[in-house]
Amino acid sequence: MVDNAAQPTDGDVEEYLATIEPAGRREDGFRLLTLMADVTGEAPTTWGAATSRVPTR
């Protein structure tokens, strides 16, 4: 059986979201954070290493 490459980390989701540029994308991330927490009732979790960024258009 293959293990999942991405594993939960102890990273701070809000700290990570605060680094997102541009500001509109960052605001969207915080809105989604709130929405998902309300819908699932679960605490947010970072997954995998966020050491590289995928370029956006």
Residue frames as a rotation matrix with the C-alpha (Angstrom) as fourth column:
MET 1
0.579 0.815 0.000 0.00
0.815 -0.579 0.000 0.00
0.000 0.000 -1.000 0.00
VAL 2
-0.277 -0.664 0.694 1.27
0.644 -0.665 -0.380 3.49
0.714 0.342 0.612 -0.86
ASP 3
-0.176 0.150 -0.973 1.56
0.879 -0.421 -0.224 6.06
-0.443 -0.894 -0.057 1.92
ASN 4
0.833 0.490 0.256 0.14
0.549 -0.789 -0.277 9.52
0.066 0.371 -0.926 1.38
ALA 5
-0.132 -0.924 0.360 2.96
0.788 -0.318 -0.527 11.92
0.601 0.214 0.770 0.44
ALA 6
-0.319 0.101 0.942 1.26
-0.329 -0.944 -0.010 14.80
0.889 -0.313 0.335 2.26
GLN 7
-0.210 0.198 -0.957 1.00
0.837 0.543 -0.071 14.46
0.506 -0.816 -0.280 6.01
PRO 8
0.828 0.521 0.206 -0.49
0.326 -0.747 0.580 16.85
0.456 -0.413 -0.788 8.59
THR 9
-0.328 -0.943 0.058 2.03
0.554 -0.241 -0.797 19.27
0.766 -0.229 0.601 10.10
ASP 10
0.042 0.305 -0.951 2.06
0.966 -0.254 -0.039 21.50
-0.254 -0.918 -0.306 13.15
GLY 11
-0.831 -0.362 0.422 2.20
0.502 -0.814 0.290 24.64
0.238 0.453 0.859 10.96
ASP 12
-0.446 0.660 -0.605 -0.05
0.301 -0.526 -0.796 27.58
-0.843 -0.537 0.036 11.80
VAL 13
-0.085 0.507 0.858 -2.73
0.988 0.153 0.007 27.98
-0.127 0.848 -0.514 9.11
GLU 14
0.870 0.463 -0.171 -3.40
0.451 -0.886 -0.108 31.66
-0.201 0.017 -0.979 9.82
GLU 15
0.235 -0.879 -0.415 0.33
-0.143 -0.453 0.880 32.42
-0.961 -0.148 -0.232 9.81
TYR 16
-0.554 -0.398 0.731 0.65
0.582 0.443 0.682 30.71
-0.595 0.804 -0.014 6.44
LEU 17
0.283 0.761 0.583 -2.36
0.959 -0.213 -0.188 32.52
-0.019 0.613 -0.790 4.98
ALA 18
0.740 -0.031 -0.672 -0.93
0.187 -0.951 0.249 35.86
-0.647 -0.309 -0.697 6.11
THR 19
-0.292 -0.947 -0.137 1.99
0.004 -0.144 0.990 35.31
-0.957 0.288 0.046 3.68
ILE 20
-0.082 0.325 0.942 -0.20
0.895 0.440 -0.074 34.85
-0.439 0.837 -0.327 0.59
GLU 21
-0.443 -0.038 -0.896 0.01
-0.285 -0.941 0.181 37.49
-0.850 0.336 0.406 -2.14
PRO 22
-0.678 0.020 0.735 -1.81
0.003 -1.000 0.030 39.24
0.735 0.023 0.678 -3.67
ALA 23
-0.893 0.296 0.340 -4.06
-0.422 -0.283 -0.861 40.58
-0.159 -0.912 0.378 -0.92
GLY 24
-0.007 0.962 -0.273 -7.25
-0.992 0.027 0.122 39.43
0.125 0.271 0.954 -2.67
ARG 25
0.077 -0.052 -0.996 -6.07
-0.226 0.972 -0.068 35.84
0.971 0.230 0.063 -2.72
ARG 26
-0.893 -0.424 -0.153 -5.07
0.085 0.176 -0.981 36.11
0.442 -0.889 -0.121 0.97
GLU 27
-0.597 0.746 0.296 -8.54
-0.775 -0.440 -0.455 37.45
-0.209 -0.501 0.840 1.86
ASP 28
0.241 0.655 -0.716 -10.13
-0.774 0.575 0.266 34.58
0.586 0.490 0.645 -0.06
GLY 29
-0.381 -0.493 -0.782 -8.02
0.058 0.831 -0.553 32.14
0.923 -0.256 -0.288 1.96
PHE 30
-0.988 0.035 0.152 -9.20
-0.156 -0.189 -0.970 33.61
-0.006 -0.981 0.192 5.25
ARG 31
-0.168 0.983 -0.073 -12.83
-0.985 -0.170 -0.020 33.50
-0.032 0.069 0.997 4.06
LEU 32
0.207 0.190 -0.960 -12.43
-0.446 0.891 0.080 29.83
0.871 0.412 0.269 3.13
LEU 33
-0.795 -0.544 -0.270 -10.77
0.034 0.404 -0.914 29.13
0.606 -0.736 -0.302 6.48
THR 34
-0.745 0.581 0.328 -13.83
-0.594 -0.353 -0.723 30.51
-0.305 -0.733 0.608 8.28
LEU 35
0.127 0.840 -0.527 -16.29
-0.969 0.218 0.115 28.78
0.211 0.496 0.842 5.96
MET 36
-0.057 -0.208 -0.977 -14.64
-0.242 0.952 -0.188 25.36
0.968 0.226 -0.105 6.25
ALA 37
-0.959 -0.280 -0.039 -14.36
-0.017 0.193 -0.981 25.59
0.282 -0.940 -0.190 10.04
ASP 38
-0.471 0.859 0.198 -18.05
-0.816 -0.340 -0.466 26.51
-0.333 -0.382 0.862 10.28
VAL 39
0.271 0.610 -0.745 -19.15
-0.868 0.489 0.084 23.72
0.415 0.624 0.662 7.93
THR 40
0.044 -0.341 -0.939 -16.94
-0.068 0.937 -0.343 20.93
0.997 0.079 0.018 9.27
GLY 41
0.916 0.249 0.316 -16.55
-0.300 -0.102 0.949 21.94
0.268 -0.963 -0.018 12.91
GLU 42
0.633 -0.759 -0.153 -12.90
0.773 0.628 0.085 20.89
0.032 -0.173 0.984 12.61
ALA 43
0.529 -0.587 -0.613 -9.79
-0.059 -0.746 0.664 22.88
-0.847 -0.315 -0.429 13.42
PRO 44
0.877 -0.242 -0.414 -7.67
-0.456 -0.150 -0.877 23.88
0.150 0.959 -0.242 10.41
THR 45
0.518 -0.741 0.427 -4.55
0.181 0.583 0.792 21.85
-0.836 -0.333 0.437 9.64
THR 46
0.301 -0.516 -0.802 -1.61
-0.924 -0.366 -0.111 22.42
-0.236 0.774 -0.587 7.33
TRP 47
0.816 -0.007 0.577 -0.58
0.096 0.988 -0.123 19.47
-0.569 0.155 0.807 5.19
GLY 48
0.570 -0.660 0.490 2.83
0.807 0.337 -0.485 18.74
0.155 0.672 0.724 3.73
ALA 49
-0.258 -0.772 -0.581 5.74
0.732 -0.549 0.404 21.10
-0.630 -0.321 0.707 3.41
ALA 50
0.838 0.527 0.144 4.83
0.512 -0.666 -0.543 24.56
-0.190 0.529 -0.827 2.15
THR 51
0.078 -0.928 -0.365 8.36
0.393 -0.308 0.866 25.30
-0.916 -0.211 0.341 1.01
SER 52
-0.913 -0.364 0.187 7.65
0.308 -0.311 0.899 26.14
-0.269 0.878 0.396 -2.62
ARG 53
-0.111 0.876 -0.469 4.99
-0.230 -0.481 -0.846 28.08
-0.967 0.014 0.255 -4.41
VAL 54
-0.198 0.169 0.966 3.30
0.900 0.421 0.111 27.23
-0.388 0.891 -0.235 -7.67
PRO 55
-0.954 -0.179 -0.241 3.41
0.085 -0.931 0.355 30.29
-0.288 0.319 0.903 -9.92
THR 56
0.023 0.998 0.054 0.04
0.632 0.028 -0.775 31.85
-0.775 0.052 -0.630 -10.61
ARG 57
-0.298 -0.077 0.951 -1.02
0.922 -0.282 0.266 33.67
0.248 0.956 0.155 -13.73
